[in-house]
């Protein structure tokens, strides 16, 4: 197959005609598994909780709901781990400009969103001359400053800096290697090649914060009062309300917000607005007022919810861990716990050989405060909040055979078209899934990959949807995205589903803000993915230790 563009893949991925058999498949669902419609009703409840930023009111409502639902699962031994952190929650934000009429209009400036955990201002904001610094030097991924760019920020000392971010288009080729996959009419090898073509050039707002975050600590150290970050290369609709980045620490030496510490408050604007501000800054000396009010709460409480369905085999303690996170700005980020609730209800009705753990961690959206080093880790880039749960319960993961991570269920694909209009493409996001063998495995074949792809193929033959799928491993740069990363680092075999739609971090779009991206999900696809996990878990439960 020749070069496969994003658009070319999208056109080939539309699968509406393949859905006709789904009602029959759903009616023959595994014992105890809730219906597709029941799980979809849970999704509507999830949207009703609002954004679930770590430790926020919406997040508490959701974790309380999960505790109630999991406590009702027969045989479930439920636990909660109470954690504390320094919480930052934005209250209000705005940007305004005062300039000569010859340069443009004075008054409010359209803002895409705020920069999370950047800083805070008083109600009147911070004001200063707008200084255009051009395109910034990217920071080291996962940090808010590099220590190498102070001279870049120097011209904006005592002022408000305007910086353009590089286009958020990256190749994933160095970070992950496709090992197989599933697409209708394609072999596993061909599906992997299709994914590699797609992943060679991907535009996604999330990548900006993951790979090239604006170095606010450098800006603060240079005396900059605030930063206006400009999206480039994407429509205003695509970058609207993008909660980005979510992996950077607060711009101070401790990396944590503290009352009275202003940090370096920053806001996002779209490409067109950025061009207008650039014109104003280069044509005169406009003054802007940047306002970002936020509450800072030291030692705020948040909870990880987890439980176990005990197995009855002689080696039951060689368990399986099913995990996800509970915090996020929208429904797909994160609806994995809804799939896990369905799986728990199903496996509560089944004879189980192994202990089956369900772990729903907090802290994914404030990773600098929720990542704990794993002893002698397998190399990976991207360790997440599950590491804190592992540190609290080392005996569980050290005995476990495999971890299965459920994230971002049901994602359809949205992108800017050739005219810059952000819309559904008619296809589905790649179901990118890290399938890695247990560290030290003597099995010459990747049992985890085989079991998962067998499950995907069986579900698709049954008429449900779980496609397209690519199985991947960390590459030369061992990138491992999502909450499966700590389990992989801890040596477990893994099956970690982590699709990456362009709206993954969007806290409500312009057309349907209260839906929180629920309208971008396909309930049939989500159900098919849950069914695939059910089959994979059953295979793992029955397999001998030597298979891993």
KELOGU-214074 format. One record per residue: residue in three letters; y negated, x negated, z of N, C-alpha, C, O in turn. Coordinates in steps of 0.05 Angstrom, whole numbers, plus 5000, padded with zeros to 4 digits. Atoms other than C-alpha are relative to their C-alpha. Layout:
# KELOGU-214074
ALAYXZYXZYXZYXZ
...
END
This chain:
# KELOGU-214074
UNK502449835000500050005000497549825000497549625014
UNK502550165001493049744983498450045025499250175044
UNK501849984977487149705030499550295007499050454989
UNK500249724991486650335072497450035015497249935038
UNK502649964986479550545089500450225021502450365021
UNK499949794980478050985149500050284987501650454995
UNK500149745014476351555101502750054986503750284986
UNK497449965014482751435061502250085019503850255012
UNK498049924980486951475123499550285009501450445012
UNK500649734990483352095147501050214980502250414988
UNK499249805020484652455082503150035000504150254996
UNK497149995001492052275086501250115026503650185027
UNK498949924974492752475160499850295005501150395024
UNK500249724995490853195155502750134999504250104980
UNK497349904999496853585177500250295006502250385019
UNK499949724993495254315180502550154991503650325004
UNK497749865011501054525136502649935015504550085012
UNK497650084986505954165181500350155027502250095042
UNK500049884974504454615240501550265001501850385023
UNK498849735000508155235219502450035019502850245030
UNK497649984983514355065258499549975030501350005046
UNK500650054972510654935323500650235019501850185040
UNK499349794981511355625355503050005008503750055031
UNK497150014994518955565349500649775019502249805037
UNK499550234983518754865380498950065028500249995047
UNK501149954974514255105436501750205016502050175040
UNK498349804986518855695452502549875011503849985029
UNK497650144991524555195460499349765017500749565017
UNK501050234985520654755507502049935023503650105031
UNK498350084978524254355561499650165025497550275030
UNK500149844976525954705626497849915018497449675023
UNK502150064981520154745674497449914988495349915002
UNK502550095013515054475624498250244995499150434982
UNK501849775006508954935622499650034970500049854955
UNK500449945028507355265556497549854990495849765006
UNK502450125012502254975508497550155008495450035014
UNK502349854993497555545524499249965029496849965036
UNK500650064972498155415599498549745003496549725018
UNK501350264998496354685590497250024988495349884998
UNK502649985012490554885546498150155019495750085020
UNK501749874980487955355600499149795021496949805031
UNK500850224981488054745647497749844988495949755002
UNK502250155013483654395596497350145003495350025007
UNK502549854997478554945600499049985029496649975034
UNK500850044972478654885676498849725004496849695018
UNK501050274998477554145669497149984989495449865001
UNK502749995010471454265625498050135020495750055022
UNK501649854981468854745678499149835024497249895037
UNK500850174978468654185730497549834993496349725011
UNK502250175008463253835690500849714998503149645000
UNK499450295001462653085682501249915026500550015048
UNK498650104977467152705730499549715004501449555005
UNK500650284995463552055740501049925028501050095046
UNK498650084976466751655795498650085026496350015030
UNK501149914974465651985863497950224998496850305019
UNK502049785004461152535834501350275009503750285015
UNK499049734992461753275853502150104982504150214991
UNK498049915019465453435789502749855003504849965000
UNK497650164996470352865802501550105025504050125025
UNK498849904976471653115873501450274995503650325005
UNK498849745006472953815847502749974985504650114990
UNK497650045015478053555798502349875017504549965015
UNK497950124983481853105848501050205020503450205027
UNK499149784982482053695897501950184985504050264996
UNK498349825017484954125841502749874995504750014997
UNK497550145005490153595825501750005025504250045024
UNK498450004975492253545898501350275005503650295013
UNK498849734996493254295901502350054981504350164989
UNK497949945021497254325836502449825005504749925003
UNK497750184996501653715851501450065026503950035027
UNK498749934975502953945922501950234996503850275012
UNK498349775006506054575892502549934984504250104979
UNK497750075016511054185850502449965019502249805037
UNK497750034981517954255883501049715002501449584982
UNK499050264995520253615915498049774998498749545004
UNK502050215003513753245903499249905028498450065045
UNK501050124976511952765959497249894993497049684980
UNK502750065009504352735952498549835020498849865044
UNK501650184984499552215977497249984988496850034965
UNK502750075010492152035972499249745013499849695036
UNK501250254990488851355979497050035000495850074979
UNK502949974998481751406004498749724996499449535010
UNK501350255006477250865976497050045003496050275001
UNK502949984999469850715984498849804980500049594974
UNK501450175019464850405936497050065001496250255015
UNK502949955002457350355922499550164975499750064953
UNK500349805022455850965879497150014990495250015006
UNK502549965014450251025829500350254982502150254965
UNK499949765017448951715798497250064990495450105006
UNK502649935011443251855750499250285006500950465006
UNK501149734996438852455765498450094977498850324967
UNK501749925021433652465711499049754985498949534996
UNK500950235016431052015655498250094977498550324967
UNK501949935022425552005603498649744991498649545005
UNK501550225011421451545559497650124986497850324972
UNK502449915014414251635536498449764991498849535001
UNK501650225012409251215496497150094998496550324993
UNK502949965004401751145495499149794980499349554986
UNK500750195020399050825432497750104983496950334984
UNK502149935019393550815380501050214980503350184970
UNK499149785019393851435335500849884973502450004959
UNK499450125026394150975274502949904999504049874978
UNK497350104999400950715298502050225001504350194993
UNK498149784996404051385314499150185022497050155034
UNK500649804980404151965361500649905028502649775033
UNK499550054972403551875436501550245012501350465002
UNK498649794987407852275483502949935005503749705004
UNK497150054994415352365498501449874976500749924953
UNK498450135020420351945461502950105003503950105025
UNK497249914997427352215445501949785011501849555002
UNK498250194987432651885488502950094995503550334997
UNK497249935004440051855472501550055026502950255030
UNK498849984973442351745544499049775017497449605007
UNK500750224982441551275603502249794999504449844990
UNK498150224998444950605613501250015028499749965047
UNK498949974973449850715671499849755017500149535008
UNK500150224980449050295734498149784991498649544996
UNK502050195009442949955703497949955022497249725027
UNK502250024981437750095756498850275006500050474999
UNK501349754992433050605783496949965002496049745009
UNK502950014997425550765783499250225019500850395027
UNK501149774986421151215824499550234981500050214957
UNK500549765017419251905800498049954978498150084957
UNK502050055020413351615762500949794979499549744960
UNK498950195018417751095727498749735002497149685020
UNK501350265002415850385708498649994973499750084953
UNK501650015024410450255657499449714992499249545010
UNK500750275009408749655615499749994970500450184956
UNK500250055029407349375546502849994988504649884999
UNK497550005014412949495497500249754982498549704965
UNK499750255015415448825470502650014984504850044996
UNK497649995017420248815411501349734999500149534990
UNK498650265000425448265420502149984978503449774976
UNK498150025021429648425360502950065009503250225028
UNK497149964993437348405364500849795021500349565017
UNK499350174977440048115429502549844995504149904977
UNK497650165000445247585440502150145018501550185042
UNK498049854984451647945464500849855026500949605026
UNK499050114975453947835535503049954998504350044980
UNK497150034997460847615555501250275006500250415024
UNK498949734995465248245552500750045030501949875043
UNK499449934972465648585620498049895020498449925044
UNK502150094981459348265649497350114991497150224969
UNK502749905006452048465652498149774993495849814988
UNK501750225007449447765638501749754994503949735004
UNK498550235008451647105607499049745013500649555016
UNK501150254991446946585637499149834977498049614982
UNK500750165023445746335566497650114984496849994964
UNK502149885016440146795542497450055013495950235005
UNK502649954987434146745589497649984981495750124984
UNK502350045018429646495534499650244981497350294973
UNK500349775017431047105492498250215013496650345000
UNK501549794985428047555546497249925008495650095015
UNK502550104989422147115565497550134989495750185005
UNK502549875010416947435518499550285013497250375011
UNK500449734989418048105554499649995031499950195044
UNK500550024971416647835624497750195009495650184997
UNK502049814990412848375663499650244982497850404987
UNK500349795020413848855605502650164997504550115012
UNK497649855007418849355576501149884974499649884954
UNK498850125024423649025526501250214982502550404992
UNK498649845020425949365462502049824986501249614975
UNK498050175012432549085438501950184983502650404991
UNK498149875016437149295382502849895005503149645006
UNK497250104997444649255393501249954973500450094954
UNK498650045026448948975338501650254993502450395011
UNK498349775008452749505298502649995015503949785016
UNK497549994984458749735339502450024983504050214985
UNK497750015018463749555286501549745005500449525003
UNK498450234993469349085305502850014987503750234980
UNK497250015008476148855281501749965026501049815043
UNK498250024977481848945331502349804994504249785010
UNK497750175009486248445293500749785019503049735024
UNK499450224982485547875342501050105027502449955041
UNK499449904974486448315403502750155003503850165025
UNK497449864998492748705385501549984974500349964952
UNK498350035023498548665338501850254997503250325016
UNK498349775005501949275308502849924996503449744980
UNK497250075001509449255317501750214987504050174980
UNK498549785012511449925288498250255000495850235007
UNK501649764999509150635282501550244988503850234980
UNK499049765012510151335256497850144984495650194994
UNK501649825017506951705198501950144981503950024972
UNK498249865018510252245157500249864973498249794960
UNK499650125026513351955095499849704999500049584977
UNK500250294999512551235118502149885019502850015038
UNK498350144981517250735150498449905023495949905022
UNK501450114977515650435217498349764992496049735002
UNK501550245009513549785184497650084983495549964986
UNK502349925017509250145133497850135017495450095012
UNK502049884982505850555189498549785014496149815018
UNK501350224987504349905225498049864982495849794990
UNK501850125019501249615162497650194996495350094993
UNK502249815003497050255154498149975024495649975020
UNK501750024977494550175225498449744999496049735006
UNK501450265002492849435214497650024981495549904986
UNK502249965019488649635154497750155012495450095009
UNK502049844987485050155194498649845022496149855024
UNK501150144977484049705255498449754992497149635009
UNK501550235008481049145214497050045000495549854999
UNK502849945002474349495212499450275012499550474997
UNK500349744986472950035264497250025012496349845026
UNK502649944987466250335284500550205022501550415018
UNK499649824977466250635353497949925021497749695029
UNK502050074980460550685404501149865025499749705037
UNK498950124975465250495461500249704998500049565018
UNK499650295003466249805431497549845008497749615017
UNK502550144993458949635443500149905029499549675035
UNK500050084972459849645518502449835007502249675026
UNK497650164994466849345517499849714990500549535004
UNK500050265012465548765471497249865000497149624996
UNK502650125004457948655470497850135017495750205006
UNK501949864983454348955529497349865002497249625002
UNK502750124997446848855535499849865027500449985047
UNK500050164975445848305587497650065018495649915018
UNK502349924983441348655637499449815022497149795031
UNK500550194978442248135691498249774989496449685003
UNK501850195012439147625644497250114997495249965003
UNK502649885003433448105630498650015027496249945028
UNK501349984973432148215704499249725009497049685019
UNK500750274992432347465718497649894986496249714996
UNK502350095016427147365664497450165007495350104996
UNK502349854992422447865698499450244983497250354985
UNK500349755016423448445649500150245019501850255037
UNK500249774982421549105682502050224992502850385010
UNK498149805009426149545640500649944971499349794958
UNK499150065027429849555574500650274985501850454996
UNK499349785018430150055516502049894980501349714964
UNK497950095018436749945479500250194976500250434979
UNK500049845025437150175407502749984987503749774980
UNK497649985016443550405374499349944971497250014961
UNK500350045029444350165302502650064986504850044997
UNK497649965017449050355246501550255004503750294993
UNK498649744995450951045273497950225002495650175009
UNK501849774999447851735269499250065029500649995048
UNK500949924974443852015327502050195013502450195037
UNK498149814989449152555335502449865011503549945032
UNK497750154990454752045344499349865026501149845044
UNK500650154975451051655398498750175021498150075043
UNK501249814980448252265434501750015025504150055024
UNK498649974974450052255509502349815003504249875017
UNK497850194997454551645502499649855027497649715031
UNK500050134973456051405574500949724996503349664997
UNK499350275010455850675555498049795009495649845007
UNK497250074995457650165579500950105027499350195043
UNK498949904975462350355635501549785015502849845035
UNK498450214987465249675653498249775010499249575018
UNK501750214991459049275672499050045028498650275037
UNK501049984972456749115743497050065001495650034981
UNK502849964996449949285771498649734997499649535005
UNK501350265006444848755749498749885025496249865026
UNK500950174978444248375815502249805006504349824993
UNK498150214995447947795844502650115011504850005006
UNK497649884988452848245883501550164979503950214983
UNK498649835020454348675822500350285009501850444997
UNK499849734989453649305865497250125005495549975014
UNK502649884994447849795871499550015030501450045046
UNK500749984972444149795937497450155002495650114985
UNK502549864996438650245964497649814999497749605012
UNK502450175002431849955947500149784979498149654974
UNK499750215021434549495892499750144973501350304966
UNK500549855025431549725826501749914977501850054956
UNK498450095022436349325783498349944976496249824979
UNK501650025025433949325711500450264985502150274967
UNK499549745012433250055690499849994969498149864958
UNK499850015030435150175617500850274989502350435002
UNK499449755015435550755568500949934972500349724962
UNK499250025028438650855500498450194982497850414990
UNK501249835020435251115438501549964974502849764970
UNK498650015026437851265368498649814980496449714985
UNK500950195020436850835306497250074989495449904988
UNK502649915011431051245277497849975020495649875013
UNK502050044979427351255343499449715004497149635009
UNK500450294997428450515350498249884978496649714984
UNK501750105022425350385282497050085005495249924999
UNK502849914994419150795302498849835023496549755021
UNK501050164978418550405367499549714991497649585000
UNK500550275011419249745330497449994984495949804987
UNK502549995015413649955283497650005019495649865014
UNK502249984981409250125343499549735014497349645016
UNK500250254985410749475380498949774983497549604993
UNK500950215017409449035320497250054988495949864978
UNK502649935012403149395299497750005021495450025013
UNK502149994979399449375366501249945027503149795029
UNK499150054972400349375441500550275014499150335033
UNK499549744987403250055459501149965028502449765035
UNK498850014973405050205531502050235003501550464993
UNK498049804996411250575550500650045030500149865046
UNK499149954973413650905614503050084998503750284986
UNK497149964999421150865627500650125027499950005048
UNK499349864975423751355679503050045002504250164984
UNK497249964996430751335707500450035031500649835045
UNK499649964971431651645776503050035005504550154989
UNK497150004994438451565809500349995031498649885045
UNK499350024972441751645877501949765003503849734987
UNK498250234994445051025907501150055028499750085047
UNK498649934975450251155961502049785007504149764995
UNK498050204991453550565997502350135013502150335027
UNK497649924987460650666019500750304994501650445012
UNK499349735008461451315981503150024998504449834990
UNK497049965000468551605984500950114974499550264960
UNK498749905024473251735927503049975005503849805021
UNK497250004994480751855923501749954975501250064954
UNK497850025019486751635883502250195010503050195033
UNK497949804994492052185880502649904988502749844964
UNK497450095011499351985874502350135015502050215038
UNK497649884987506252245889502549904987502449754967
UNK497550095010513552125877502050235001502250385020
UNK497649835000519552545856502349815003503049664985
UNK497950204994525252165888502450044981503150274974
UNK497549995015531351995846502449995018502249945042
UNK497649994984538552055868502049784992504349785003
UNK498150215009541751455833500249785021498549755038
UNK499650224982544450845870497749804998497149655017
UNK502250185004538750445840497450154996495750074980
UNK502349835004533450985847497449865005495349944994
UNK502550134993528350505875499049834976496749744976
UNK500950135025528150155806498650224984499750324964
UNK501249765009523150695790498349974974498249764962
UNK501849985023518450915734497350105010497250285027
UNK502749934992510850965742498650134977498450014955
UNK501649865020506951485702497250005011496750105033
UNK502650024989499551365709497850074980498250094956
UNK502449955015492551525686497749975019498149885042
UNK502249994982485551575715498850295000499550454983
UNK501049734997481652195738497150034994496150254990
UNK502949995004474352015727499349974970500849844955
UNK500850025028470552075661497750194994497150375010
UNK502349845007464652385625500650264985498950424980
UNK499349775016468552905586502950075003504349965021
UNK497249914997475253255576502049794990503949735005
UNK498050195009479052745533500049755017502049605018
UNK500250234982476652205581499450105028497250055038
UNK497250055003480752385621501650265005501350385026
UNK498249784997485752945609502949925004504750095004
UNK497350094997491852515620501450125024503850175024
UNK498849884976492952805690501150284994502950375008
UNK498949735007493953495658502849974988504650124994
UNK497450055011499653215617502049915021504349985020
UNK498250094978502452875679500950235018503150245027
UNK499349774984502253535717502250164986504150254999
UNK497949875016506353855661502649855002504749975006
UNK497650164998511253275663501250025028503750035031
UNK499049984973511853325739501550265004503650275016
UNK498749744997513554065735502750004985504650124994
UNK497550025015518753915682502149845015504449935019
UNK498050174988522153345718500850095028502950005039
UNK499249884975522153725784502550174997503950225016
UNK497749835005527454165752502449844990504649964987
UNK497950165011531653585727501449825021500149745040
UNK498650204984536953145759498849734992498849664968
UNK501350265007533552465764501549775013502349785036
UNK498750244990536751795772498049825015498749705035
UNK501950194990530451395786497650155014497050375007
UNK502549904988524351505831497950014978497649834962
UNK502049965021518851785787497350035013496750235026
UNK502750004987511751615809497950114981498050054957
UNK502349905016505551985785497549905014496949975037
UNK502350144987499251575798497550064983497349994960
UNK502649925013492251845782497849865015496949965036
UNK501850174985487251315801497150074995496450194975
UNK502949985003479851335813498949734993500349524996
UNK501350265005474950795792499849904972498749694967
UNK500050095028475950745717497249984989496649824971
UNK502850005010468550885707498149855018495749895017
UNK501650204986466150355755501949775007502349695030
UNK497950204997471349815743499149755016500849645030
UNK500750244984467249235773500650035029501049835043
UNK499549964972468449545841502950095006503750135029
UNK497449894996475649775829502249844987504449944981
UNK497950175011479449185799500849805021499149665032
UNK498950194980483948775844501849804986503549884970
UNK498250205014487248115822502950065006503750135028
UNK497149974998494648165809501349725003500749554986
UNK498850264997498847575835501649924975503150084964
UNK498650115024501547135778500150204977502350274969
UNK499949785021499447635724500949894973500549664966
UNK499550065028501947655654497250014986495750204992
UNK502750015011495747465612499250254985500750344968
UNK501149775015491548055588497150015005496149925026
UNK502949964998484248235577499650305003500150454984
UNK500549714997482448915606501250125025501750365025
UNK498849884976485448995676498350225012495950195014
UNK501549764992483549675703500650085029501749925045
UNK500149924972483250085767502850045012503050045036
UNK497349984989490750185774500849755016502649765033
UNK499550254985490749465799499550035030500849915046
UNK500649954972487649715864502350155014503050095036
UNK497749864989493350205875502449825002503949835022
UNK497750185000498449665858499749815024501749745037
UNK500450184978495349205910500550145027501550015046
UNK499549854975495849755963503050065003503950115026
UNK497249924999503149905945501749804983503049884964
UNK498750205018506149255918503050034997504149974976
UNK497149975002513349425934500850194979503050164967
UNK499349805020513150015887500149884972502049904958
UNK500150105028510949665824501849754997502849704975
UNK498350245002514849025840502950084996504449924984
UNK497249915005521349425840500250164974502450194963
UNK499949815023519449885782500949854974500649614972
UNK499050105026522349795712497950034979497649854961
UNK501949945022516850105669497850175010498050325029
UNK502349824996510150435668499350144975499450034953
UNK500749835023508051005623497350115005496950265024
UNK502849924996500551125615499250214980499650194956
UNK500749765016497951795590497050025000495850095021
UNK502949985002490751785565499250124974500550084953
UNK501449905024486352165516501850174982502150114958
UNK498249835015491052715494498650184980496450274985
UNK500949805019489953125432497649944983496350124973
UNK502550085013484452725398500150034970501749904957
UNK500450005029482352915328497949794994496649685011
UNK501850215008478152435288497350114991497150294975
UNK502849945008470552485282498749744991499249535003
UNK501450245009466152005243497550084984497350314976
UNK502249965018459651935205501049994971502649814964
UNK499250015029460652105131498049834985496249714997
UNK501650175017457351755073497050075002495349894997
UNK502949924998450852145084499049985028496750055034
UNK500950034973450651985158500350245017499150265039
UNK499649764984452952665182502549975017504749905006
UNK497850044982457452635243501650265002500550475009
UNK498449755001463253135237502949935001503749704999
UNK497150035001470653245241500949924972499850014952
UNK499150105026474452895186502450164989503050144966
UNK497749865008480453355185502649865007504849975002
UNK497650154992485252835212500249965030498650065045
UNK499550064972487852575278499549705005499949534988
UNK500250284992486351935316502749885001504750015008
UNK497550154997491651405314500850025030499249975048
UNK498950014973496051485376500849725007503249665010
UNK499450294994495450745392501449985027500450085047
UNK498350014976500850585443501049725004502549614987
UNK498950274993502249915477502950045009503350185030
UNK497249994992509849845480501049725004501549584985
UNK499250284993511749205516502550005017503050185033
UNK497650034984518248965545499349895028497249785032
UNK500350104973519048805618499949694999501449574984
UNK500250294999517048085634502749895007504049975027
UNK497450134995523247645631502450164989504650094994
UNK497849845011527348175593501849824983500949654968
UNK498050145017533747915562500950164976502650074961
UNK499349835023534248485513498749904975496249884974
UNK501250105024533248205443498450214985496950144966
UNK501549795014530448875421498050135020498550145044
UNK502149884984524149215447500950295006500450474991
UNK499049744992527449795484497850205004498150444997
UNK502249824995520850095505498950124974498350364972
UNK501049905026518350135433502050184987501250394976
UNK498049835014524850405406500250275013500350484999
UNK499749744987525350945459497650184994497950424990
UNK502449845005518151175448500050104971499450334966
UNK500049915028518551185372502250204994501850384978
UNK497949805003525151555375499150275010499650474998
UNK501149754989521752075419498050124981498050364977
UNK502149905019515852135371501350124976500550344968
UNK498749895024520452235311501450265007501350444991
UNK498549764993524652745348498150245004498750464996
UNK502049794996518453145369498950104974498550344970
UNK501149925026515753145299502150154983501450344969
UNK497949855014522453365270500250285012501050474997
UNK499949744988522153945320497650174993497550415000
UNK502349845009515554175289497549965017495450075009
UNK502450054984510753935344498549764989499549624971
UNK501750215011505253435332499749765020499149805043
UNK500750244985504852715357499749784979501349604977
UNK500350185022502052335299497149974992495550154998
UNK498550245006499951855271500249825024498449835042
UNK499650174977502551335320500349714991501649664970
UNK499650295004502050575322500949885026499549935047
UNK499250154977505850155372498849724997499149594976
UNK501450265001502049515390500749835024501749935044
UNK499850194978502448895433497449845001496049824981
UNK502450174998496748455459500349774980502449664976
UNK500050205021494747955405499449725010499849665034
UNK500750284993492247235404498050015023498249855042
UNK501649944977486647485449501450245013501450465001
UNK498149794990491147905495498650255010498550315034
UNK501449754994487148555492502050225008503950274993
UNK498349774992490349125531498150215011497150185034
UNK501949794992485949745535501450215016503750285012
UNK499049774985486850295586501449925026501749685032
UNK498950044974490150385653502949905000504149865022
UNK497450135001496750105629499849705003501949575008
UNK500350294999493849405630500949875026502449675025
UNK499150124976495049265704503150015003504349825013
UNK497049984999502349505698501249784982503249664990
UNK499050215018503349035639499549725014501349565014
UNK500650254986499948465678501949955023502749735029
UNK498250024978504548615736502949964992504749945009
UNK497350075010510648485692501750244991504050204983
UNK498349765007513049205678500250034970498449944955
UNK499949905027515449465612498050234998497650375018
UNK502149805001510049935586500250174975501150074953
UNK500649825022508850535541497350125007497250315023
UNK502749934992501350625544498550124976497649984958
UNK501449865022498051155499497049995006496150075027
UNK502950024996490651015490498550034973497449834962
UNK501649955024487451335427497049945007496249965030
UNK502850074996480151135417498250164981497150054962
UNK501849855018476051705386497149915005496449805025
UNK502850084998468651585373498550155022496450065030
UNK501349844980466852125424501249955028500750105047
UNK498650044975470951815480498249995024499050075046
UNK501950034978464851665523497750204999495750165012
UNK502249815004460552255501500050225021501950375022
UNK500249804979458252685558498750264990496750365000
UNK500949755013457353305515498449944975496549784976
UNK501550045025454953335443497750204998497350375016
UNK502349835003448753685417500750294994499350475004
UNK499349725008452254295388501250165023500550395027
UNK498649864978456754465448500149835024502249735032
UNK500050204978454554045507501850075023502949895036
UNK498449924976458254455560503049984994504649995013
UNK497250035006464854385523501049725008503549695011
UNK499250284993464853635540502349904983504349794992
UNK498250095022468653485475502750155000504550074985
UNK497549845002474154005488500450114972502650134963
UNK499849885027472454295420501049794979501549874956
UNK499150215019474453625388503049945004504149764990
UNK497150054995481653655415501750214986500950434981
UNK498149825012487753965383502250045020503649865028
UNK498049944979492254315433502849954991504549895008
UNK497350055010498354245388500749715001502949635008
UNK499650294998497453495384500449925029502349765034
UNK499750074972496553445459502850075010504149925025
UNK497349914991502953845470502249824989504149765003
UNK498050185012506853415422500149735014502349625017
UNK500150264986504552785458501450035027502849845036
UNK498649964974506853075525503050024996504549915012
UNK497249985005513553255495501249724994503549665002
UNK499050275006514252545469500349835026502349685029
UNK499850144974512952265539502450115016503849965029
UNK497749884986518152755568502649874990504349805006
UNK497650125012523452485520500249715008502449615014
UNK500050284994521451765533500849955029502449785035
UNK499450034971521751845609503050065005504349935020
UNK497249944996528552175604501849774990503849715003
UNK498550235010531151595562499949775020502049655026
UNK500350214980528451095613501650065025502849885037
UNK498749924975531351485671503049954998504449885017
UNK497150025004538351465641500949724994503349664995
UNK499250265010538250745617500749815023499549825045
UNK499450214980541450165655497749805002496149774984
UNK502150194996536949635684500049794978497949694970
UNK499850215020539449135632498750084974498149914957
UNK501349925025536349555577497049924999495949894977
UNK502850064999529349385600499449704997497149624997
END
